[in-house]
Amino acid sequence: MRFQFIADEHVKVKTFLKKHEVSKGLLAKIKFRGGDIRVNGHPQNATYLLDIGDEVVIDIPPEEGFETLEAIDYPLDILFEDDHFLIINKPFGVASIPSVNHSNTIANFIKGYYVNQNYENQQVHIVTRLDRDTSGLMLFAKHGYAHARLDKQLQKRLLKSVITL
């Protein structure tokens, strides 16, 4: 997955990307798992010193799903989906994540959906989860970078829900 930024200060690539919620862990994935950092179209590393106006492009490698999470085919009530996020209406009586007591969970169903859709990123990123006996909206990030950005927004209480009846 590719993301593009324009440098607005004279700093190292890693310092600039940190301001855009690109973590050290994500930089490591980019470096060691087939990703790429380019500045003005040329390959660079995270310590390259940017000039104002430089174009920074990062390619994040695909994420494989956890082998222990079984993909289960189940019809989902999808309310919104784009390249970065998925929002579903979770039914009552279904656990969000697997446990000793629960194996047919929303996480299993989302992984099944990702596999059936042949999505490049197979890892399930639950941003908001609900108790088994609660129905309602659940938000998923479709890749680690979207999850990191949403986590920061949740920590700063920047995410607002709008309910219309």
Backbone torsions as a table, in degrees:
resi	resn	phi	psi	omega
1	MET	NA	137.4	-173.6
2	ARG	-110.3	137.8	176.0
3	PHE	-132.6	142.6	-174.1
4	GLN	-125.8	137.7	-179.8
5	PHE	-137.4	159.0	173.2
6	ILE	-117.1	124.4	-178.0
7	ALA	-65.7	133.7	179.6
8	ASP	-115.2	9.3	176.2
9	GLU	-157.3	167.7	-176.9
10	HIS	-94.5	87.7	-177.3
11	VAL	-141.7	172.4	174.1
12	LYS	-69.9	153.8	179.2
13	VAL	-53.3	-47.4	-176.4
14	LYS	-63.9	-35.2	177.7
15	THR	-68.6	-42.6	178.3
16	PHE	-63.5	-46.2	-177.9
17	LEU	-68.1	-30.5	177.5
18	LYS	-60.2	-35.1	178.0
19	LYS	-67.9	-16.4	177.4
20	HIS	-106.2	25.5	177.6
21	GLU	61.4	27.1	172.3
22	VAL	-89.5	109.6	-174.3
23	SER	-78.0	169.3	174.2
24	LYS	-61.7	-38.8	178.7
25	GLY	-62.4	-41.4	178.4
26	LEU	-68.4	-38.0	175.4
27	LEU	-61.6	-38.1	177.5
28	ALA	-64.7	-41.8	177.1
29	LYS	-60.9	-42.3	179.2
30	ILE	-61.0	-43.8	-176.3
31	LYS	-71.6	-42.0	-169.7
32	PHE	-104.3	-9.2	-176.1
33	ARG	-121.3	24.7	171.6
34	GLY	97.0	13.5	176.4
35	GLY	-85.1	-170.4	-175.2
36	ASP	-156.8	145.0	170.5
37	ILE	-122.1	127.9	177.2
38	ARG	-129.2	140.8	174.6
39	VAL	-120.8	119.5	-177.4
40	ASN	52.4	38.9	175.6
41	GLY	85.4	-1.6	-177.7
42	HIS	-111.0	137.5	178.0
43	PRO	-60.1	134.9	178.4
44	GLN	-140.7	167.7	174.7
45	ASN	-105.7	178.0	-173.4
46	ALA	-69.9	-14.7	-179.1
47	THR	-96.7	2.2	178.7
48	TYR	-62.4	137.8	-178.8
49	LEU	-89.0	119.4	-177.9
50	LEU	-83.6	153.0	168.5
51	ASP	-106.0	154.8	176.9
52	ILE	-60.0	131.7	179.9
53	GLY	95.2	-8.9	177.2
54	ASP	-62.8	142.3	174.8
55	GLU	-92.6	123.1	179.5
56	VAL	-111.0	123.7	179.0
57	VAL	-121.7	128.9	174.5
58	ILE	-117.2	137.5	172.9
59	ASP	-110.5	118.1	-179.5
60	ILE	-94.7	129.2	-178.7
61	PRO	-68.2	155.3	178.5
62	PRO	-61.1	149.7	178.2
63	GLU	-104.0	125.8	174.9
64	GLU	-80.9	147.4	177.6
65	GLY	-72.6	160.1	175.7
66	PHE	-68.2	128.9	-178.4
67	GLU	-62.6	-28.8	-176.9
68	THR	-77.2	-15.3	179.0
69	LEU	-90.2	111.1	-178.3
70	GLU	-74.4	133.8	175.6
71	ALA	-81.6	124.5	-180.0
72	ILE	-123.0	129.0	178.2
73	ASP	-77.4	121.5	-176.7
74	TYR	-154.0	136.1	-179.6
75	PRO	-68.4	124.0	-179.9
76	LEU	-100.9	146.2	173.5
77	ASP	-93.8	86.3	-176.0
78	ILE	-85.7	123.5	-179.9
79	LEU	-98.3	-27.8	179.6
80	PHE	-156.8	143.5	174.9
81	GLU	-156.1	136.4	169.2
82	ASP	-141.5	-162.4	-177.5
83	ASP	-68.6	-18.4	-172.0
84	HIS	-115.2	-27.2	-172.5
85	PHE	-135.6	156.5	175.7
86	LEU	-140.3	129.9	176.4
87	ILE	-122.4	127.1	178.9
88	ILE	-123.1	161.3	172.0
89	ASN	-98.0	108.1	-177.4
90	LYS	-80.1	130.4	178.0
91	PRO	-77.4	155.7	173.8
92	PHE	-61.3	142.5	172.5
93	GLY	88.7	3.2	179.5
94	VAL	-116.3	126.7	178.8
95	ALA	-70.5	151.9	179.2
96	SER	-76.3	-41.7	-176.2
97	ILE	-129.3	152.6	179.4
98	PRO	-64.6	150.2	174.4
99	SER	-151.6	-174.1	177.8
100	VAL	-60.2	-36.0	-176.5
101	ASN	-91.7	-15.4	-173.4
102	HIS	-132.1	124.4	178.7
103	SER	-121.0	-25.2	175.8
104	ASN	-96.0	86.4	-171.7
105	THR	-117.4	169.0	176.7
106	ILE	-58.0	-41.0	179.0
107	ALA	-58.5	-41.9	177.3
108	ASN	-63.7	-40.3	-178.6
109	PHE	-68.8	-38.1	178.0
110	ILE	-66.1	-43.2	178.1
111	LYS	-61.8	-41.7	176.5
112	GLY	-59.3	-40.8	177.7
113	TYR	-63.4	-45.7	179.1
114	TYR	-60.3	-42.4	-179.9
115	VAL	-65.6	-45.9	-180.0
116	ASN	-62.9	-33.7	178.8
117	GLN	-82.9	-6.1	-178.9
118	ASN	59.4	40.5	179.3
119	TYR	-68.8	144.3	179.0
120	GLU	-62.3	-45.5	178.0
121	ASN	-90.6	121.1	-176.6
122	GLN	-105.5	-4.5	-178.3
123	GLN	-80.4	135.5	-179.9
124	VAL	-89.8	121.9	178.9
125	HIS	-114.0	98.4	177.8
126	ILE	-83.1	121.0	178.7
127	VAL	-91.9	-45.8	177.3
128	THR	-127.9	128.4	179.6
129	ARG	-119.3	161.1	-178.8
130	LEU	-125.2	153.7	175.1
131	ASP	-63.6	158.7	-178.3
132	ARG	-55.6	-42.1	-175.9
133	ASP	-92.2	21.5	176.9
134	THR	-118.9	133.6	173.4
135	SER	-103.9	157.7	178.6
136	GLY	148.4	-169.1	-174.9
137	LEU	-81.0	135.9	172.5
138	MET	-123.0	137.0	-178.5
139	LEU	-107.9	131.0	177.5
140	PHE	-122.3	140.9	169.9
141	ALA	-93.9	138.7	-175.7
142	LYS	-91.6	1.6	173.3
143	HIS	-160.5	162.7	-174.6
144	GLY	-61.7	-34.1	-179.6
145	TYR	-67.5	-42.5	177.3
146	ALA	-63.2	-38.5	179.2
147	HIS	-63.5	-44.2	179.5
148	ALA	-61.7	-42.3	179.7
149	ARG	-66.1	-41.6	178.3
150	LEU	-66.4	-39.9	177.9
151	ASP	-58.4	-44.1	178.3
152	LYS	-61.6	-42.4	179.6
153	GLN	-66.5	-37.6	176.9
154	LEU	-65.6	-42.2	179.1
155	GLN	-60.8	-37.8	-179.3
156	LYS	-87.9	2.9	-179.0
157	ARG	56.4	41.8	179.7
158	LEU	-92.9	-15.9	179.4
159	LEU	-83.3	131.2	178.9
160	LYS	-121.9	142.7	174.4
161	SER	-103.8	143.2	178.2
162	VAL	-119.6	121.8	-179.4
163	ILE	-113.0	125.4	175.7
164	THR	-120.1	141.7	179.8
165	LEU	-112.3	NA	NA
